[in-house]
């Protein structure tokens, strides 16, 4: 690579890779737009557009008017060029069975099919469950298997990439060594796995309160457990065994952890002490009195103080079903308690994402992998290094 560093061939590949990245992002560009954004020459831009159109990666979607001369062609990514699939594996709740939510999106990010099933409805074996969800959605959305380029799976646990095993997961069968490889073999598609809270942070970074912020921590307040995602300059910190962010295990004294302070069962106990009724933690937080929210906030701040002292993030986002249910009222209580208790500075926000943040984050992460693979494949076919 060092010998090629100064070559015009490598420079061309890098510039054209940048142009393709621009075209793969949602939006529409003309030749003039690409020339302005990449500083490539008009003949180079024209040659690039011709090759990418011929490969089926981009297409003409209209014509720009209002300029002297003929109307300029407007280009955009071909949505049908490739698809990404996302799967969110969920622990059992309220005496029910574990479940799987899944979705498929095209190259533009538009969801073409989604659904949710009990794992028992898809087969007891995790390979059958995940593969069945993806293939079933493909059939539902009219997407052929070979068009699905990547599957991103979110799990309520830690994925140890080195040993290829999902740890700290309470869904039967998902802790089997080699499971991810077997899912990929069953589908014939590349499969990657990430912690569900990490994927929620991906969604928050792209769609929510974490946009345009360098260092973000996301505190997940789940119906049962807690989680933390750590986003440093757009890169998620996962740790040696994928366990970074398992904040529920953090001790607060010799007998108690943060889970004992403000995990789901602890919230229900606190609600009973304050005379707040509700069938689950989200319900009691949504209807709880100011006094109850203030007491809960005092507990949450113990976790936030630890996060701030160790990571010094610019922003901490409160997310998960508890945070979503509490909304601005919970945020106000936590902000007040944080300012009293923590000498360190940090901005706080509550999630603005509606819907399944884990599934949305898995789609965003999966689509990013698809686009990266398209760039690598395209320039490999041209006999050029992939640039970025």
C-alpha positions as CSV (number, residue, x, y, z in Angstrom):
1,X,0.0,0.0,0.0
2,X,2.9,2.4,0.8
3,X,4.2,2.1,-2.8
4,X,0.8,3.1,-4.1
5,X,0.3,6.0,-1.8
6,X,1.3,8.6,-4.3
7,X,-0.1,7.0,-7.4
8,X,-2.8,8.6,-9.5
9,X,-4.6,5.2,-9.5
10,X,-5.0,5.3,-5.7
11,X,-6.0,8.9,-5.7
12,X,-8.6,8.3,-8.3
13,X,-10.0,5.4,-6.2
14,X,-10.2,7.5,-3.1
15,X,-12.0,10.3,-4.9
16,X,-14.4,8.0,-6.6
17,X,-15.1,6.2,-3.4
18,X,-16.0,9.5,-1.8
19,X,-18.4,10.3,-4.7
20,X,-20.1,6.9,-4.3
21,X,-20.5,7.5,-0.6
22,X,-22.3,10.7,-1.4
23,X,-24.6,9.0,-3.9
24,X,-25.4,6.2,-1.5
25,X,-26.6,8.6,1.1
26,X,-30.3,9.5,0.8
27,X,-30.6,12.5,-1.4
28,X,-30.3,13.5,-5.1
29,X,-27.2,15.0,-6.8
30,X,-26.4,16.3,-10.3
31,X,-23.1,16.1,-12.1
32,X,-22.4,19.7,-11.0
33,X,-23.2,18.8,-7.4
34,X,-20.7,15.9,-7.4
35,X,-18.1,18.1,-9.1
36,X,-18.5,20.7,-6.4
37,X,-18.4,18.2,-3.5
38,X,-15.5,16.0,-4.8
39,X,-13.4,18.4,-6.9
40,X,-13.3,15.7,-9.6
41,X,-13.2,16.7,-13.2
42,X,-16.3,16.7,-15.4
43,X,-15.0,13.8,-17.5
44,X,-14.2,11.8,-14.4
45,X,-17.6,12.4,-12.9
46,X,-19.3,11.4,-16.2
47,X,-17.3,8.2,-16.4
48,X,-18.1,7.4,-12.7
49,X,-21.8,7.9,-13.2
50,X,-21.8,5.8,-16.3
51,X,-20.1,2.9,-14.5
52,X,-22.3,3.1,-11.4
53,X,-25.5,3.3,-13.4
54,X,-24.4,0.3,-15.5
55,X,-23.7,-1.6,-12.2
56,X,-27.3,-0.9,-11.1
57,X,-26.1,1.1,-8.0
58,X,-27.5,4.4,-9.0
59,X,-30.2,5.7,-11.4
60,X,-31.5,8.9,-12.9
61,X,-34.5,10.0,-10.8
62,X,-35.3,13.3,-12.5
63,X,-34.0,16.5,-14.2
64,X,-33.0,19.8,-12.6
65,X,-34.5,22.9,-14.4
66,X,-34.0,26.6,-14.0
67,X,-30.5,26.7,-15.4
68,X,-29.3,27.8,-18.9
69,X,-28.9,24.9,-21.3
70,X,-30.4,21.4,-21.1
71,X,-31.9,20.2,-17.9
72,X,-29.3,18.4,-15.7
73,X,-29.9,14.7,-14.8
74,X,-30.4,14.1,-11.1
75,X,-28.9,10.9,-9.7
76,X,-29.7,8.9,-6.6
77,X,-28.9,5.4,-5.2
78,X,-31.0,2.6,-6.6
79,X,-33.1,1.4,-3.6
80,X,-33.3,-2.1,-5.1
81,X,-29.5,-2.5,-5.4
82,X,-29.2,-4.0,-1.9
83,X,-31.1,-4.5,1.3
84,X,-30.3,-4.7,5.0
85,X,-32.1,-6.8,7.6
86,X,-32.3,-6.1,11.3
87,X,-33.4,-8.5,14.1
88,X,-34.1,-7.5,17.7
89,X,-34.1,-10.4,20.2
90,X,-36.1,-9.7,23.3
91,X,-36.2,-11.4,26.7
92,X,-39.5,-12.8,28.1
93,X,-41.7,-10.2,29.9
94,X,-44.7,-10.5,32.1
95,X,-44.8,-14.3,32.0
96,X,-44.7,-14.5,28.2
97,X,-42.2,-16.0,25.9
98,X,-39.1,-14.4,24.4
99,X,-39.8,-12.6,21.1
100,X,-38.2,-11.4,17.9
101,X,-38.8,-8.2,16.0
102,X,-37.3,-7.8,12.6
103,X,-37.3,-5.4,9.6
104,X,-35.8,-5.1,6.1
105,X,-34.9,-1.8,4.5
106,X,-33.7,-1.0,1.0
107,X,-30.6,1.0,0.1
108,X,-32.3,4.3,0.7
109,X,-33.3,3.2,4.3
110,X,-37.0,2.7,3.5
111,X,-38.5,-0.2,5.5
112,X,-40.2,-2.6,3.1
113,X,-41.3,-5.2,5.6
114,X,-41.4,-5.7,9.3
115,X,-42.9,-8.0,11.9
116,X,-42.8,-9.5,15.4
117,X,-43.1,-13.1,16.6
118,X,-42.8,-15.2,19.7
119,X,-39.6,-17.3,19.4
120,X,-41.8,-20.4,19.8
121,X,-43.7,-19.5,16.7
122,X,-40.5,-19.4,14.6
123,X,-39.0,-22.6,16.1
124,X,-37.3,-23.4,19.4
125,X,-33.8,-23.3,17.9
126,X,-32.3,-19.8,17.7
127,X,-30.9,-20.4,14.2
128,X,-34.4,-21.3,13.0
129,X,-35.9,-18.4,14.8
130,X,-33.6,-15.7,13.4
131,X,-33.3,-17.2,9.9
132,X,-37.1,-17.8,9.8
133,X,-37.8,-14.1,10.7
134,X,-35.4,-12.8,8.0
135,X,-36.6,-15.1,5.2
136,X,-40.2,-14.6,6.1
137,X,-39.9,-10.9,5.9
138,X,-38.0,-11.2,2.6
139,X,-41.0,-13.1,1.2
140,X,-43.4,-10.6,2.6
141,X,-41.6,-7.7,1.1
142,X,-40.8,-9.3,-2.2
143,X,-37.1,-9.2,-1.6
144,X,-35.0,-12.1,-2.9
145,X,-32.5,-13.6,-0.4
146,X,-29.5,-12.7,-2.6
147,X,-30.5,-9.1,-2.4
148,X,-30.2,-9.0,1.4
149,X,-26.5,-8.1,1.9
150,X,-26.3,-8.0,5.7
151,X,-28.2,-8.9,8.8
152,X,-27.6,-7.1,12.1
153,X,-28.9,-8.8,15.2
154,X,-29.4,-7.0,18.5
155,X,-29.4,-9.1,21.7
156,X,-30.0,-8.4,25.4
157,X,-26.5,-9.5,26.3
158,X,-22.8,-9.0,25.5
159,X,-21.3,-10.4,22.3
160,X,-17.8,-11.7,22.8
161,X,-16.4,-11.5,19.3
162,X,-13.1,-13.3,20.0
163,X,-14.9,-16.4,21.4
164,X,-18.0,-15.9,19.3
165,X,-20.5,-16.3,22.1
166,X,-23.3,-14.2,23.5
167,X,-22.8,-13.7,27.2
168,X,-25.1,-12.4,30.0
169,X,-28.2,-13.3,27.9
170,X,-31.4,-14.6,29.3
171,X,-33.0,-16.0,26.1
172,X,-32.8,-19.8,25.8
173,X,-30.3,-21.1,23.3
174,X,-28.7,-17.7,22.5
175,X,-25.6,-18.4,24.6
176,X,-24.5,-21.3,22.3
177,X,-20.9,-20.9,21.1
178,X,-20.7,-20.4,17.3
179,X,-24.4,-19.4,17.1
180,X,-23.7,-16.3,14.9
181,X,-21.8,-18.3,12.3
182,X,-24.5,-20.9,12.1
183,X,-27.2,-18.2,11.6
184,X,-25.0,-16.8,8.7
185,X,-24.6,-20.3,7.2
186,X,-28.3,-21.0,7.4
187,X,-29.1,-17.7,5.6
188,X,-26.1,-17.5,3.3
189,X,-25.8,-13.9,4.3
190,X,-23.3,-12.0,6.4
191,X,-24.5,-11.7,10.0
192,X,-23.2,-9.5,12.8
193,X,-24.4,-9.1,16.4
194,X,-24.4,-6.3,18.9
195,X,-25.7,-5.5,22.3
196,X,-29.2,-4.0,22.1
197,X,-28.4,-0.9,24.1
198,X,-25.4,-0.2,21.8
199,X,-27.8,-0.4,18.8
200,X,-30.2,2.0,20.6
201,X,-27.3,4.4,20.8
202,X,-26.7,4.1,17.1
203,X,-30.3,5.1,16.5
204,X,-29.9,8.0,18.9
205,X,-26.8,9.2,17.2
206,X,-28.5,9.2,13.7
207,X,-32.0,10.1,14.6
208,X,-32.3,11.5,18.1
209,X,-30.8,13.7,20.8
210,X,-27.2,12.4,20.0
211,X,-27.0,14.0,16.6
212,X,-24.0,16.3,16.1
213,X,-22.6,15.5,19.5
214,X,-19.1,14.2,19.9
215,X,-19.2,12.1,23.1
216,X,-22.5,10.6,24.1
217,X,-23.5,8.0,26.8
218,X,-26.9,6.4,26.7
219,X,-28.4,5.1,29.9
220,X,-31.0,2.5,29.1
221,X,-33.8,2.2,31.7
222,X,-35.5,-1.1,30.8
223,X,-38.6,-2.7,32.2
224,X,-36.2,-5.3,33.9
225,X,-32.6,-4.3,33.6
226,X,-30.2,-1.4,33.0
227,X,-27.6,-0.8,30.3
228,X,-25.1,1.8,29.1
229,X,-23.8,2.6,25.7
230,X,-20.7,4.6,25.3
231,X,-20.2,6.5,22.0
232,X,-16.9,8.3,21.7
233,X,-16.6,10.4,18.5
234,X,-19.1,8.1,16.7
235,X,-17.3,4.8,17.8
236,X,-19.0,2.5,20.3
237,X,-16.9,1.2,23.2
238,X,-17.6,-2.5,23.6
239,X,-14.7,-3.7,25.7
240,X,-12.6,-6.9,25.5
241,X,-15.6,-9.3,25.9
242,X,-18.4,-7.1,24.7
243,X,-19.4,-6.3,28.3
244,X,-18.6,-2.6,28.4
245,X,-21.7,-0.8,29.6
246,X,-23.2,-3.6,31.8
247,X,-23.8,-0.9,34.4
248,X,-26.5,-2.8,36.3
249,X,-23.8,-4.9,37.9
250,X,-22.0,-1.9,39.3
251,X,-21.8,-2.2,43.1
252,X,-23.1,0.7,45.2
253,X,-22.2,-1.0,48.5
254,X,-21.2,-4.5,49.7
255,X,-24.6,-6.0,49.0
256,X,-26.3,-3.8,46.4
257,X,-25.8,-2.9,42.7
258,X,-27.4,-0.2,40.5
259,X,-29.9,-2.8,39.4
260,X,-31.1,-3.0,43.0
261,X,-31.5,0.8,43.1
262,X,-33.4,1.6,39.9
263,X,-33.8,-1.6,37.9
264,X,-37.4,-2.6,37.1
265,X,-38.2,-4.5,40.3
266,X,-36.7,-1.7,42.4
267,X,-38.9,0.9,40.6
268,X,-42.0,-1.2,41.4
269,X,-41.0,-1.4,45.1
270,X,-40.3,2.4,45.2
271,X,-43.7,3.0,43.6
272,X,-45.5,0.9,46.3
273,X,-43.7,2.9,49.0
274,X,-45.1,6.1,47.4
275,X,-48.6,4.7,46.8
276,X,-48.2,4.8,43.1
277,X,-50.1,2.0,41.2
278,X,-49.4,0.4,37.9
279,X,-48.9,-3.0,36.3
280,X,-45.3,-2.4,35.2
281,X,-42.4,0.0,35.8
282,X,-43.2,2.1,32.7
283,X,-46.8,2.6,33.9
284,X,-45.8,3.7,37.3
285,X,-43.2,6.2,36.0
286,X,-45.8,7.6,33.5
287,X,-48.4,8.2,36.2
288,X,-46.2,8.8,39.3
289,X,-46.3,11.8,41.5
290,X,-43.6,14.5,41.6
291,X,-42.5,13.1,44.9
292,X,-42.1,9.6,43.5
293,X,-40.2,10.9,40.4
294,X,-37.9,12.9,42.7
295,X,-37.1,9.8,44.7
296,X,-36.4,7.8,41.6
297,X,-34.2,10.6,40.2
298,X,-32.1,10.5,43.3
299,X,-31.3,6.9,42.6
300,X,-30.7,7.3,38.9
301,X,-28.2,10.1,39.6
302,X,-26.0,7.7,41.5
303,X,-25.4,5.9,38.2
304,X,-25.1,9.2,36.2
305,X,-22.5,10.5,38.6
306,X,-20.4,7.3,38.0
307,X,-20.7,7.6,34.3
308,X,-19.8,11.3,34.3
309,X,-16.8,10.8,36.6
310,X,-15.3,8.0,34.5
311,X,-16.2,9.0,30.9
312,X,-16.8,12.8,31.0
313,X,-19.4,12.7,28.1
314,X,-20.8,15.8,26.7
315,X,-24.3,14.4,26.8
316,X,-26.1,11.5,28.6
317,X,-29.3,10.4,27.0
318,X,-32.0,8.7,29.1
319,X,-33.5,6.0,26.9
320,X,-35.5,2.8,27.1
321,X,-39.1,2.2,28.0
322,X,-38.9,3.7,31.5
323,X,-37.3,7.0,30.2
324,X,-39.8,7.1,27.3
325,X,-42.7,6.8,29.7
326,X,-41.3,9.4,32.1
327,X,-40.5,11.8,29.3
328,X,-39.8,15.5,30.2
329,X,-41.1,15.1,33.8
330,X,-38.5,12.4,34.6
331,X,-35.8,14.4,32.8
332,X,-36.6,17.5,34.9
333,X,-36.4,15.5,38.1
334,X,-33.2,13.8,37.1
335,X,-31.6,17.1,35.9
336,X,-32.5,18.8,39.2
337,X,-31.1,15.9,41.3
338,X,-27.9,15.7,39.1
339,X,-27.1,19.4,39.6
340,X,-27.4,19.0,43.3
341,X,-25.4,15.8,43.6
342,X,-22.7,15.9,40.9
343,X,-19.9,18.5,40.8
344,X,-19.0,17.6,37.2
345,X,-20.8,19.1,34.2
346,X,-22.8,17.1,31.7
347,X,-25.8,17.8,29.5
348,X,-28.8,15.5,30.0
349,X,-31.6,14.7,27.5
350,X,-34.4,12.2,27.2
351,X,-34.8,10.1,24.1
352,X,-36.8,11.6,21.3
353,X,-37.1,8.3,19.3
354,X,-40.6,6.8,19.0
355,X,-40.8,3.1,18.3
356,X,-38.3,0.4,18.7
357,X,-34.9,2.1,19.1
358,X,-33.0,-1.2,19.1
359,X,-34.5,-2.3,15.8
360,X,-34.0,1.1,14.2
361,X,-30.4,1.1,15.4
362,X,-29.8,-2.3,14.0
363,X,-31.2,-1.1,10.6
364,X,-28.9,1.9,10.6
365,X,-25.9,-0.2,11.5
366,X,-26.8,-2.9,9.0
367,X,-27.3,-0.4,6.2
368,X,-24.0,1.2,7.0
369,X,-22.4,-2.2,6.5
370,X,-24.2,-2.7,3.2
371,X,-23.1,0.6,1.8
372,X,-19.5,0.0,2.9
373,X,-19.5,-3.4,1.2
374,X,-20.9,-1.9,-2.0
375,X,-18.0,0.6,-2.1
376,X,-15.4,-2.2,-1.5
377,X,-17.0,-4.5,-4.1
378,X,-17.4,-1.8,-6.7
379,X,-13.8,-0.7,-6.7
380,X,-12.6,-4.3,-6.4
381,X,-14.5,-5.1,-9.6
382,X,-12.7,-2.1,-11.2
383,X,-9.3,-3.5,-10.1
384,X,-8.9,-0.5,-7.8
385,X,-8.3,-0.3,-4.0
386,X,-11.5,0.7,-2.2
387,X,-10.1,4.1,-0.9
388,X,-11.9,4.8,2.4
